[in-house]
Amino acid sequence: MITPTNATIYYGNPPNALQTPVNAIAHTSDVFGNNWKIGTDDINNNNDGARNFAGSVDEVVVFTRSLSLAEMQTLYSVGVNGQPVSLSIQRSGANVTLTWPRGTLLEAGQVTGPWTTNNATSPYTLSPAGSGKFYRAQVK
């Protein structure tokens, strides 16, 4: 993230947390699409490759504004853990239908468990019976 007062590099190596070293010097703005590069710093304007990053750069994204730390942490978390999974329950006549985008359906008679695997695939329709059932989707 580049701001007029500093530059912050966000990087992570799962399962470690997002790291955020800061270069606390002023930075001038540049026109989007100008002669700038990912992984090299042409500090002397010679384009001689004297200051190249010795490594690999993956999943590069360029934003036209500086993102907040919270936005960067969200991007990192989704990249490491995937999108959050929501379990949806809808009434369908006398039945209920459960849907979830991925993962394994678990069920229990109490919210505290014990949880057992239900091998159903989404969507899963069932007739409510008994005193109640609790469901959740487990994602590995």
Secondary structure, 3 states (H helix, E strand, C coil): CECCCCEECCECCCCCCCECCEECCCCCCCCCCCCCCCCECCCCCCCCCCCECCCCCCCCCCCCCCCCHHHHHHHHHHHHHCCCCCCEEEEECCEEEEECCCCEEEEECCCCCCCEEECCCCCEEECCCCCCCEEEEECC
